[in-house]
Amino acid sequence: MSMFSLAGKTALVTGANTGIGQAIAVGLAQAGATVVCAGRRSCDETVAMIEKDGGTASSVLVDFADPMAGQGLFDTPVDILINNAGIIRRNDAVDFTEGDWDAVMDVNLKALFFTTQAFAKAVLARGGQGRVVNIASLLSFQGGIRVPSYTASKHGVAGLTKLLANEWAAKGINVNAVAPGYIETNNTEALRADADRNAAILDRIPAGRWGRAEDIAGAAVYLCTPASAYVHGAILNVDGGWLAR
Ligand SMILES: NC(=O)c1ccc[n+]([C@@H]2O[C@H](COP(=O)([O-])OP(=O)(O)OC[C@H]3O[C@@H](n4cnc5c(N)ncnc54)[C@H](OP(=O)(O)O)[C@@H]3O)[C@@H](O)[C@H]2O)c1
């Protein structure tokens, strides 16, 4: 079997209806995984894309505004969890509200932790092996601007990736993360609409272009395959060279 094959594996991707999550779901299916597409709204488009490709997928509704909403997701066996669902709220730090703090922390960090905990409990209970890939950010390393809860949450995602890797590496669960650079999705619509910010960002990216959701999929798939069996607690930057600069 190829060291890049996911045949026989089941993967669950959160926020799989659009953007990076959709691209990862399609990539995992192309590698042979059966994919459960989880979203707060219908993932029918993603399921159709996978089935058109000859893959197998299903969908499930889950809203992480309730951070414990993922508890029932692993009643049937899942081998791979992609924690992709995330939101961002933009405002000056002096004006930032408790509501914008809590909303982002609940989805990006608290739901990620407790969903991953539920996944690991299920994997460990059946004596299986698991993979977790968290979607981090450049703001897991840098401060950003006007996005305090997002930056705090993504620094938290980086920390949890390492903590969970430390606890579970010897138990058969690999925990890693991908840190996307600036990717053309709904998440970055406001930045791309602002001509000055857009130009400043583009000017700093060595690759000279915004990333596409598909650019993230390969890295996430790699972190789920036998090829990355000895990779634990890594945060793989996929940023067109941004952090190298
Ligand atoms: N785009 C970038 O440049 C970039 C850079 C670094 C990291 N990221 C991270 O990449 C991940 C995916 O973002 P994206 O860029 O693909 O943006 P996106 O298109 O906005 O996708 C975010 C996904 O998360 C889902 N989601 C949000 N709140 C949810 C909730 N309460 N319950 C369940 N699902 C929820 C969204 O569902 P809806 O469609 O219903 O909103 C959507 O499927 C996020 O964690 C983001 O922080 C993105």
The ligand as an SDF file (V2000), in Angstrom:
LIG
                    3D

 48 52  0  0  0  0  0  0  0  0999 V2000
   -8.3170   31.9140    4.8540 N   0  0  0  0  0  0  0  0  0  0  0  0
   -7.1750   32.1170    5.4780 C   0  0  0  0  0  0  0  0  0  0  0  0
   -6.3460   32.9120    5.0240 O   0  0  0  0  0  0  0  0  0  0  0  0
   -6.8520   31.3650    6.7190 C   0  0  0  0  0  0  0  0  0  0  0  0
   -5.5830   31.5440    7.2520 C   0  0  0  0  0  0  0  0  0  0  0  0
   -5.2400   30.8590    8.4140 C   0  0  0  0  0  0  0  0  0  0  0  0
   -6.1420   30.0200    9.0120 C   0  0  0  0  0  0  0  0  0  0  0  0
   -7.3890   29.8700    8.4900 N   0  0  0  0  0  0  0  0  0  0  0  0
   -8.2980   28.9480    9.1780 C   0  0  0  0  0  0  0  0  0  0  0  0
   -8.7770   27.9950    8.2830 O   0  0  0  0  0  0  0  0  0  0  0  0
  -10.0190   27.4730    8.7750 C   0  0  0  0  0  0  0  0  0  0  0  0
  -11.0190   27.4970    7.6470 C   0  0  0  0  0  0  0  0  0  0  0  0
  -11.2870   28.8360    7.2890 O   0  0  0  0  0  0  0  0  0  0  0  0
  -11.5270   29.3210    5.7900 P   0  0  0  0  0  0  0  0  0  0  0  0
  -10.4450   30.2410    5.4490 O   0  0  0  0  0  0  0  0  0  0  0  0
  -11.8150   28.1660    4.9020 O   0  0  0  0  0  0  0  0  0  0  0  0
  -12.8010   30.2460    6.0170 O   0  0  0  0  0  0  0  0  0  0  0  0
  -14.3540   29.9980    5.8150 P   0  0  0  0  0  0  0  0  0  0  0  0
  -14.6000   29.8340    4.3580 O   0  0  0  0  0  0  0  0  0  0  0  0
  -15.0070   31.0780    6.5700 O   0  0  0  0  0  0  0  0  0  0  0  0
  -14.6080   28.5760    6.5170 O   0  0  0  0  0  0  0  0  0  0  0  0
  -14.7910   28.4370    7.8900 C   0  0  0  0  0  0  0  0  0  0  0  0
  -15.5830   27.1720    8.1120 C   0  0  0  0  0  0  0  0  0  0  0  0
  -15.8700   27.0200    9.5080 O   0  0  0  0  0  0  0  0  0  0  0  0
  -17.2780   26.8620    9.6370 C   0  0  0  0  0  0  0  0  0  0  0  0
  -17.7970   27.3320   10.8970 N   0  0  0  0  0  0  0  0  0  0  0  0
  -17.7400   28.5870   11.4030 C   0  0  0  0  0  0  0  0  0  0  0  0
  -18.4230   28.6420   12.5560 N   0  0  0  0  0  0  0  0  0  0  0  0
  -18.9120   27.4040   12.7850 C   0  0  0  0  0  0  0  0  0  0  0  0
  -19.7160   26.8280   13.8020 C   0  0  0  0  0  0  0  0  0  0  0  0
  -20.2010   27.5710   14.8160 N   0  0  0  0  0  0  0  0  0  0  0  0
  -20.0460   25.5260   13.7180 N   0  0  0  0  0  0  0  0  0  0  0  0
  -19.6170   24.7670   12.6920 C   0  0  0  0  0  0  0  0  0  0  0  0
  -18.8630   25.2650   11.6730 N   0  0  0  0  0  0  0  0  0  0  0  0
  -18.5230   26.5590   11.7320 C   0  0  0  0  0  0  0  0  0  0  0  0
  -17.8260   27.7000    8.5050 C   0  0  0  0  0  0  0  0  0  0  0  0
  -19.1920   27.4530    8.2790 O   0  0  0  0  0  0  0  0  0  0  0  0
  -20.0830   28.6010    7.5130 P   0  0  0  0  0  0  0  0  0  0  0  0
  -19.7950   28.4520    6.0560 O   0  0  0  0  0  0  0  0  0  0  0  0
  -21.4770   28.2290    7.9080 O   0  0  0  0  0  0  0  0  0  0  0  0
  -19.6610   29.9300    8.0570 O   0  0  0  0  0  0  0  0  0  0  0  0
  -16.9200   27.2310    7.3940 C   0  0  0  0  0  0  0  0  0  0  0  0
  -17.2820   25.9540    6.9610 O   0  0  0  0  0  0  0  0  0  0  0  0
  -10.3880   28.3420    9.9670 C   0  0  0  0  0  0  0  0  0  0  0  0
  -10.0350   27.6840   11.1670 O   0  0  0  0  0  0  0  0  0  0  0  0
   -9.5310   29.5780    9.7620 C   0  0  0  0  0  0  0  0  0  0  0  0
   -9.2700   30.2480   10.9540 O   0  0  0  0  0  0  0  0  0  0  0  0
   -7.7630   30.5260    7.3570 C   0  0  0  0  0  0  0  0  0  0  0  0
  1  2  1  0
  2  3  2  0
  2  4  1  0
  4  5  1  0
  4 48  2  0
  5  6  2  0
  6  7  1  0
  7  8  2  0
  8  9  1  0
  8 48  1  0
  9 10  1  0
  9 46  1  0
 10 11  1  0
 11 12  1  0
 11 44  1  0
 12 13  1  0
 13 14  1  0
 14 15  2  0
 14 16  1  0
 14 17  1  0
 17 18  1  0
 18 19  2  0
 18 20  1  0
 18 21  1  0
 21 22  1  0
 22 23  1  0
 23 24  1  0
 23 42  1  0
 24 25  1  0
 25 26  1  0
 25 36  1  0
 26 27  1  0
 26 35  1  0
 27 28  2  0
 28 29  1  0
 29 30  1  0
 29 35  2  0
 30 31  1  0
 30 32  2  0
 32 33  1  0
 33 34  2  0
 34 35  1  0
 36 37  1  0
 36 42  1  0
 37 38  1  0
 38 39  2  0
 38 40  1  0
 38 41  1  0
 42 43  1  0
 44 45  1  0
 44 46  1  0
 46 47  1  0
M  CHG  2   8   1  16  -1
M  END
$$$$
